[in-house]
Structure formats: C-alpha cells, structure tokens
Amino acid sequence: MKSLLNPKFSALSSKASPFPLFSLPSQPTPPFSFRSNSRRIPNRLLRLNPPPFSSNNFTCTNQNRSLQTEPSPPSSGEIHVIVGPMFAGKTTSLLRRIQLETANGRNVAVIKSSKDTRYGLDSIVTHDGAKLPCWALANLSSFKQKFGIDAYEKLDVIGIDEAQFFDDLYEFCRQAADDDGKTVIVSGLDGNYMRRSFGSVIDIIPLADSVTKLTATCEICKRPASFTLRKTQDKQIELIGGVDVYMPVCRQHYVSGQVAVEAARHVLQSHKLECGSYT
C-alpha cells in the first residue's frame, strides 16, 4: 500500500530530514518513573481545594460583630430609703450620704418638693442648719427635662428629700435605677401623724436595696421615738411645720398624747357650741 505521507516529512522515515521536526537528546532518556523530583513543590502551591469550613470561626466572627454593633447596657442602679418620724435626722443622713458620694468623685443632684418652703426653695436644710443646694420641683417627672438630658446622662447619684410629697415617686425611682443605672437615695416620712402611710414612700420599699429606719428622741421621756405627734387641732394630712406643730414621741406617749389631743379638741368644740348658743 502506498503511503500517503511524504517520506521526507514522515516520522517513520529511516532517513533523517535536514531539518528534523523533533530535537532528540544527545543522551538516552531515562525510563519514566513515579518518583518525585528532588525539588518539591511546596504543599501550599499544590493545595487546590479551599480549607474546610469552620463553624467556630463563623460563630466568633458573628459574636465579635454583635459586640461591636450593640451598645453595652447601663450599669445597675440602686435605691436606698431613709425613713423615720420628724426630727429623726433623715435629711442629715441624706446630706451625709450625698457628701460621701461627692467625695468619691461621683456626680450628684438633690431634689426636694416645692411644697416645703420652710427654709427657702433653693436648698435642703436640716433642723441643725446644714444646707445643700437642690432642685425644688412639684413632681419628679419634670426633673430630667429641667436638669438637661445630657447633664442627666452624666449623673451618678440622685438624692430626694421630703419624698412623701411626690406622687410619682415610685415610677421615677424605678426608671432611674432600673433603666438609667442611677443610685437614688430617698429620704422621707414613712407615716403621717395618724401613723398611716404617707405618700408613696412605703410603696418604693419593694424596689429598695436598703431601708434605714431612724428614730428620734421622745420629747416627754427621752426614750427612742418612732412616731410623730401633731400638737394642733388641724385635720389635714399635709400640714408643713416644725416644732410648733409636731413633736417626736414613743409609743406610750403617742397613745396618751392622742388622747390628750382628742380631749382638748372635744373641749374646744363644746366651747364653740356653747358660745354659739348664746348668740
């Protein structure tokens, strides 16, 4: 059979072409071997598959991302309540605590009810004459706006004196401590002259971290006094006054004093009736 290839360019031709298509090595080619070359290619260059998926890496990345994007919650606040009868040193204890917080470098503000005008509106004053500047407010809910939002955010401690006069005491203390991380120190009467709860002071005791019950000195026997006796015949619950209206007494002299007050009241009423019958 006649070949279709040109013998001059046929790779099967026994005669070499003057311009060979393939350059043959001068030495015989070693047999093919599976042994690797002495110069190894680094494994990192041979790694064609991606590294295995790690759920741990993914979780940590998400956690780090969430820590960076979510704001940290405010520090936990506190509520401390100081109660007792009149002349027990409640305001003095509040002032002492506020001064201690100030000495520790904390930002403080003091509030009192605008109803208490005995010693002026711009200060809380003890019966011994010690003073501290304060905010006189009709209600506590207006404090944040009047004090200033930015200034309020920097506050650490809020003191409240004569707390029995604030109707919104519970909600203010709860929000200040629970939501805003403030330390709130409350001073006020726990009972009125009839030994019944006064205002909302008793209501915040379930919120409190600590409750301090102070006693005064009975004006009659000098024993510890836990109650306030009203000397006058007035019946209104909120009657702001000092030693001219109230006196601290023990249990024994509260009971006997109430009897004396009631007797005096009946005498006065009967005297008025008699005077009216002659007119």
C-alpha positions in Angstrom: 0.0 0.0 0.0 1.4 3.3 -1.0 2.0 5.7 1.8 0.0 9.0 1.8 2.7 10.7 3.8 5.6 12.5 2.2 8.6 10.3 3.1 10.8 13.4 3.5 8.5 14.6 6.4 7.4 11.2 7.8 8.3 10.5 11.3 8.6 6.8 10.2 11.2 7.5 7.6 14.6 6.0 8.2 16.3 9.0 6.7 16.6 12.0 8.9 15.4 15.2 7.5 17.9 18.0 7.4 15.5 20.0 9.5 14.2 17.4 11.9 10.8 18.2 13.4 11.9 16.9 16.8 15.2 17.5 18.6 16.4 14.3 20.2 18.5 14.5 23.3 22.2 13.5 23.0 21.9 11.1 25.9 19.3 8.4 26.2 16.2 9.4 28.1 15.9 7.7 31.5 12.9 5.5 31.9 9.7 7.0 33.2 9.5 7.0 37.0 6.8 7.9 39.6 9.4 9.1 42.0 9.0 12.8 42.7 11.7 15.3 41.8 14.2 16.3 44.5 12.9 19.8 44.2 9.5 19.5 45.8 6.8 22.0 45.1 5.5 23.5 48.3 2.3 22.0 49.5 0.6 25.4 49.6 1.0 25.6 45.9 -0.5 22.2 45.3 -3.5 22.8 47.6 -6.3 23.3 45.1 -9.2 22.7 47.5 -10.3 25.5 49.9 -9.7 25.0 53.6 -12.6 23.2 55.3 -15.4 25.4 56.7 -15.1 26.1 60.4 -18.4 26.8 62.2 -16.3 28.0 65.2 -14.7 30.8 63.1 -18.1 31.8 61.8 -19.6 32.0 65.3 -16.7 34.0 66.8 -17.0 36.5 63.9 -20.7 37.0 64.4 -20.1 37.4 68.2 -17.4 40.0 67.7 -19.6 41.8 65.2 -22.6 41.8 67.6 -20.4 43.1 70.4 -19.2 46.0 68.3 -22.6 47.0 67.0 -24.8 46.6 70.1 -24.5 49.2 72.8 -23.5 48.0 76.2 -26.3 48.1 78.8 -26.0 50.8 81.6 -24.6 49.7 84.9 -27.1 48.6 87.5 -28.6 51.3 89.7 -29.5 51.2 93.4 -32.3 52.6 95.6 -31.7 53.4 99.3 -34.6 54.6 101.5 -34.2 56.5 104.8 -37.4 56.8 106.8 -38.5 57.8 110.3 -40.5 60.3 112.3 -39.9 64.0 112.3 -36.7 65.2 113.9 -35.0 61.8 113.4 -32.2 63.1 111.3 -33.4 61.9 107.9 -32.2 64.9 106.0 -28.9 64.9 107.9 -28.4 61.2 106.8 -29.2 62.1 103.2 -26.7 65.0 103.3 -24.0 62.9 104.8 -24.5 60.2 102.1 -24.5 62.8 99.3 -21.3 64.4 100.6 -19.7 61.0 100.7 -20.7 60.3 97.1 -19.3 63.6 96.0 -16.0 63.0 97.8 -15.8 59.7 95.8 -15.9 61.7 92.6 -19.5 60.9 91.6 -21.8 63.4 90.0 -24.8 64.1 92.3 -28.0 66.1 92.2 -30.6 66.7 95.0 -34.3 67.2 94.7 -36.9 68.4 97.2 -40.6 69.2 97.0 -41.5 72.7 96.1 -44.2 72.4 98.8 -41.5 72.7 101.5 -40.7 76.4 101.8 -39.7 76.4 105.5 -36.0 77.2 104.7 -36.2 78.6 101.2 -36.6 76.8 97.8 -33.0 76.6 96.6 -31.6 74.3 99.4 -32.5 71.4 101.6 -31.8 72.4 105.2 -31.6 70.2 108.3 -33.1 71.2 111.7 -29.5 71.9 112.8 -29.0 74.4 109.9 -26.8 72.4 107.5 -27.6 73.3 103.9 -27.1 71.8 100.4 -28.3 73.3 97.1 -31.2 71.5 95.5 -33.8 71.4 92.8 -37.3 72.3 94.1 -39.9 70.6 92.0 -43.6 69.9 92.0 -43.1 66.5 90.5 -40.2 64.2 89.8 -41.1 63.5 86.2 -40.0 67.1 85.2 -36.5 66.7 86.6 -34.8 65.1 83.6 -36.0 67.9 81.2 -35.3 70.7 83.6 -31.9 69.4 84.5 -31.0 68.7 80.9 -30.8 65.4 79.0 -27.0 65.5 78.6 -26.4 66.5 82.2 -28.8 63.8 83.4 -26.9 61.1 81.5 -23.7 62.1 83.4 -25.4 61.9 86.8 -24.4 59.1 89.1 -26.5 59.8 92.2 -29.9 61.5 92.8 -31.0 62.5 96.3 -34.7 63.1 97.1 -35.7 64.8 100.3 -39.3 65.1 101.7 -40.2 62.3 99.3 -43.6 61.8 100.8 -44.8 64.9 98.8 -44.1 63.3 95.4 -47.0 61.4 93.9 -44.8 60.0 91.1 -42.1 58.7 93.4 -42.4 55.0 92.6 -42.2 55.4 88.8 -39.3 57.9 89.0 -37.2 55.7 91.3 -37.9 52.6 89.3 -36.9 54.1 86.0 -33.9 55.9 87.4 -32.4 52.7 88.9 -33.6 50.0 86.5 -33.4 51.8 83.2 -30.9 54.6 83.7 -28.4 53.0 86.2 -28.7 55.8 88.8 -28.2 55.5 92.5 -31.3 57.0 94.2 -31.2 58.0 97.9 -34.7 58.7 99.2 -35.5 60.5 102.5 -39.0 60.9 103.8 -41.7 60.2 106.4 -43.0 56.7 106.3 -46.1 57.6 108.3 -48.2 60.7 109.0 -49.4 62.0 112.4 -52.1 59.3 112.4 -49.4 56.5 111.9 -50.7 55.7 108.4 -48.6 55.5 105.3 -47.7 58.9 104.0 -47.5 59.4 100.2 -45.6 56.8 98.2 -42.6 56.3 100.4 -43.9 52.9 101.6 -44.6 51.9 98.0 -40.9 52.0 97.0 -39.7 49.7 99.7 -40.1 46.6 97.5 -37.8 48.4 95.0 -35.2 49.3 97.5 -31.7 47.8 98.0 -31.7 49.0 101.6 -34.1 50.6 104.1 -32.9 52.6 107.1 -35.5 53.3 109.9 -34.3 56.1 112.1 -35.7 57.1 115.5 -35.8 60.5 117.2 -35.9 61.2 121.0 -39.2 61.4 122.7 -39.8 64.9 124.0 -41.5 63.6 127.1 -39.5 60.7 128.4 -36.3 60.9 126.2 -36.7 57.3 125.0 -36.4 56.4 121.3 -39.3 57.9 119.4 -40.7 56.3 116.3 -43.8 58.4 115.9 -44.8 62.0 115.2 -47.5 63.6 117.3 -49.3 66.7 116.0 -49.9 69.3 118.6 -52.5 71.3 116.8 -56.2 70.5 116.1 -55.7 70.6 112.3 -57.0 67.5 110.5 -55.4 68.0 107.0 -52.9 65.3 106.1 -50.3 67.7 104.6 -49.5 70.4 107.1 -45.9 71.5 106.8 -44.5 72.7 110.1 -41.7 72.4 112.6 -41.5 72.2 116.4 -44.5 74.5 116.7 -46.7 71.8 115.1 -45.1 68.4 115.6 -43.1 66.5 118.3 -41.5 63.1 118.2 -42.8 60.7 120.8 -42.5 57.0 121.9 -45.4 54.6 121.6 -46.6 55.2 125.2 -46.8 59.0 124.8 -48.2 58.8 121.3 -51.2 57.0 122.7 -51.6 59.2 125.7 -50.8 62.3 123.6 -53.5 61.4 121.1 -56.0 61.0 124.0 -55.0 64.4 125.3 -55.3 66.0 121.9 -58.7 64.4 121.3 -59.9 65.6 124.8 -58.7 69.1 124.0 -60.4 69.0 120.7 -63.7 68.0 122.3 -63.4 70.7 124.9 -62.8 73.3 122.1 -65.7 72.1 120.1 -68.1 72.1 123.1 -66.9 75.6 124.0 -67.7 76.8 120.4 -71.1 75.2 120.7 -71.8 76.9 123.9 -70.6 80.2 122.6 -72.9 79.8 119.6 -75.9 79.1 121.7 -75.6 82.5 123.4 -75.6 84.4 120.2 
